Amino acid sequence: MGGYGRGELAPYSDLDVVLVHDDGVDVGAVAQQLWYPLWDSGTKLDHSVRTMAEMVDAADADLKVALGLLDVRHLAGDPGLTMRLRTTMLAHWRRGSRDRLPALRELVRARHETVGELAHLSVPDVKEAEGGIRDATVLKALVATWLVDVPHVELERSRLALLDVRDAVHEAAGRGTDRIAPELWSEVGDRLGLTDARAAQVYVRELGRRIAHLSHLTWRRVDAVLAEPARLRGPRRPQLEPLAPGIALSAGEVVLDARARPADDPLLLLRAAAEAAERDVVLAPATAARLTRESAALPHPWPTEARRLLVRLLASGRGLRAVWETLEETGALPALLPEWERIRLLPHASAIHRFTVDRHVVETCVEASALIRHVARPDVLMVAALLHDIGKGGLTEHSVAGEPIAREIATRMGFDADAVDLVATLVRWHLLLAETATTRDPDDPATVDLVASRLGSVEALDLLLALTEADARATAPKAWSSWRSGLVRDLARRSRVALDTGAALPSIVTEDVEVPKAVRAGGISLAAEPAGDGSRVTVVAPDRVGLLADLAATFALARIPVRAARAWAQEQYAVSVWEVGETGLDPAVLKQRYDGVVEGRLDAARRLRPGDGGVLDPTVVVRPEASDQATVLEVRTADRPGVVYLVCAALARLDVAVRSAHVDTLGPQAVDVFYLQEPGAGALPDTRAAEAAHAVRAALSGPATPPG
């Protein structure tokens, strides 16, 4: 049974043998004749003697025994008894699989937590590590349940290759070890026909990553199966839940729908990846592979929506790991980021790092996603997190080497010149705060001057502080200790005082537009025109409290994404310009929907109320220094339909007028600035400003209260 049963012994493996007999048969003498010669020969032997009934009991009592008995092979004796044992154990495994798989998953999780990942360990264990031979065996056991399937060819190719690696490790070490010590890499590479130790490391880590990917995918599918009722009534048909243009959810996996045309839509891959990561579901490998083959290439520079989708993907949190893994395994990454090959499976020179460079970068993005509320440009933060170590692998210091590469990539992604400079600055100086805080005297003015001169603005400083924390947390727990974080934050605080410019906010818009006659007569004017890959909608209407809320509801209820918006007062009229992510808008249809909102036929408060809340709470801050004529409210929250409506509706309930609004979407985060006034008066008193901030925060955090 076990590896001996599968015929997969390495040079120093032991033999797993069981002597099985029917009830009433005395096999004592036979057992002695079997075991003693093997012991005398020095063979490592793991043996037992059991009846058929005892075999079933042992499998019930010990999950590891049950797994081993799935690989029974006849050696000698009655082949009929062996066949009966094999069929009994397989049938027993299948019948009880729904009850036993949760325990198996916990067993696998505990092993992974204890041993680590084959692709990233400095001294990897090719058998027990995540992505090792043991995981490949578990996958075969999952297939034996008949509940899920795996790509058999890919699994077998990788599994057999890892068995060859283990043979080479045993021969190089001269003993039965599954751990590859640093001094063994060169000889292991020679035995595998590889050029050098570096090639051997890449080869073995690629195998481990591939099996780990198959394992993650299969366990996700197991979860989906276990979540279903054991028996379903009627025929089983695929259920497709539309998610976005060309994208749907089926059985817990993001797939293409029938309308998808990859050759005509270069954003499909990014759209599918972002949806899968944000929902923490599987990006179907077949879908990613098809999109890699068939999708049109992204233009240079990228369109704005492509950049937004990438930032959404990077800022998705823990869902990024599995989706990025799928993009790697299906060959999709080179089309999006050809420079990724520079750091793929590259070991870190420092032993403090727990991951290879590429995985560390992904973990940095995961950590940075929790910090986007603390920065004005979350899109810049996420791309800088992705690129901060892109310069590694050469002889030049990696932050120096990485700056021009990051600048080129950010330009290709379509960032404007200022954002490109920010990304490049963060990559060049991503070690500045940590190194300066731990090696220089914080009370020396030259220390703060050094940081301030390198960064130049509070905006860059805030971004660098977030990147520093994310980078450290992704490195190792000790890299962001309370002592180290305290030093870094203190240096950042002192540097912020030295820069003392504050984050720039947009000013009140005062441009004049022609007021149509219909508006002067008390009506409303809506006009739409093409604007890039979306539309620009200009609205002019008599000014009133709640007008912006109704307009925002009009777009949100139609699921028209608002990318940016400006609003201002012109005499007794209100003017607003909305940049939206949909083409071919009909102003008459928009007007009809707006009338439905105003007349109460469309219940925006109920349909747009926030859900149970996301990972990050919204932040709402009053910025008293930003304007003398109005109260400035800065709002940062998750980008989703209805954000602008919820803010404006909350303010309307307080009879607060929005005199200017600046709405921007930066990846997964809406960063909105509202200039507020009392109707017919100036800025809000402090108590009213605090009341407005509290009302907006509550509206974005919980169920909305319908306007009274």
Salt bridges, closest charged atoms under 4 A:
GLU8 OE1 - ARG6 NE 2.92
GLU8 OE2 - ARG159 NH1 2.27
ASP22 OD1 - ARG84 NH2 3.14
ASP60 OD1 - HIS92 NE2 2.51
ASP71 OD2 - ARG6 NH1 2.78
GLU106 OE2 - ARG109 NH2 2.51
GLU113 OE2 - ARG109 NH1 2.94
GLU117 OE1 - HIS120 NE2 3.68
GLU117 OE1 - ARG359 NH1 2.80
GLU128 OE2 - ARG134 NH2 2.62
GLU130 OE1 - HIS112 ND1 3.84
GLU130 OE2 - HIS216 NE2 2.55
ASP135 OD1 - ARG111 NH2 2.63
ASP135 OD2 - HIS112 NE2 2.84
ASP149 OD1 - HIS152 NE2 2.67
GLU154 OE1 - ARG157 NH1 2.91
GLU154 OE2 - ARG210 NE 3.18
GLU156 OE2 - LYS140 NZ 3.81
GLU156 OE2 - ARG159 NE 2.79
GLU171 OE1 - ARG191 NH1 3.28
ASP178 OD1 - HIS170 NE2 3.47
GLU187 OE2 - ARG191 NH2 2.99
GLU206 OE2 - ARG344 NH1 2.58
ASP223 OD2 - ARG105 NH1 2.50
GLU228 OE1 - ARG236 NH2 3.28
GLU253 OE2 - ARG221 NE 2.58
ASP257 OD2 - ARG259 NH2 3.20
ASP265 OD2 - ARG271 NH1 2.87
GLU275 OE1 - ARG279 NE 3.08
GLU275 OE2 - ARG312 NH2 3.50
GLU278 OE1 - ARG312 NH2 2.69
ASP280 OD1 - ARG220 NH2 2.82
ASP280 OD2 - ARG318 NE 3.13
GLU294 OE1 - ARG290 NE 3.06
GLU305 OE1 - ARG563 NH2 3.29
GLU325 OE1 - HIS213 ND1 3.26
GLU325 OE1 - HIS216 ND1 2.83
GLU328 OE1 - ARG209 NH1 3.02
GLU329 OE1 - ARG210 NE 3.43
GLU339 OE2 - ARG412 NH1 2.91
GLU341 OE1 - ARG344 NE 3.19
ASP358 OD2 - ARG209 NH1 2.73
GLU363 OE2 - ARG321 NE 2.73
GLU363 OE2 - ARG359 NE 2.83
ASP379 OD2 - ARG377 NH2 2.81
ASP389 OD2 - HIS348 NE2 3.93
ASP389 OD2 - HIS360 NE2 3.67
ASP389 OD2 - HIS388 NE2 3.36
ASP389 OD2 - LYS392 NZ 3.62
ASP389 OD1 - HIS398 NE2 3.26
ASP389 OD1 - HIS430 NE2 3.50
GLU397 OE2 - HIS398 ND1 3.30
GLU403 OE2 - ARG407 NH2 3.81
ASP421 OD1 - ARG407 NH1 2.67
ASP443 OD1 - ARG494 NH2 3.11
ASP462 OD1 - ARG496 NH2 2.41
GLU469 OE2 - ARG473 NE 2.93
GLU469 OE1 - ARG489 NH2 2.93
ASP471 OD1 - HIS360 NE2 2.72
ASP471 OD1 - HIS388 NE2 3.28
ASP490 OD1 - ARG493 NH2 2.60
ASP490 OD2 - ARG494 NE 2.84
GLU511 OE1 - ARG566 NH1 3.22
GLU529 OE2 - ARG536 NH1 3.72
ASP533 OD1 - ARG563 NH1 2.73
ASP543 OD2 - ARG659 NH1 2.36
ASP550 OD2 - ARG544 NH2 2.79
GLU579 OE2 - ARG536 NE 2.69
ASP595 OD2 - LYS591 NZ 2.83
GLU599 OE1 - ARG601 NE 2.98
ASP603 OD2 - ARG606 NE 3.67
GLU625 OE2 - ARG623 NE 2.75
GLU634 OE2 - ARG623 NH1 3.18
GLU634 OE1 - ARG636 NH2 3.55
GLU678 OE1 - ARG688 NH2 2.81
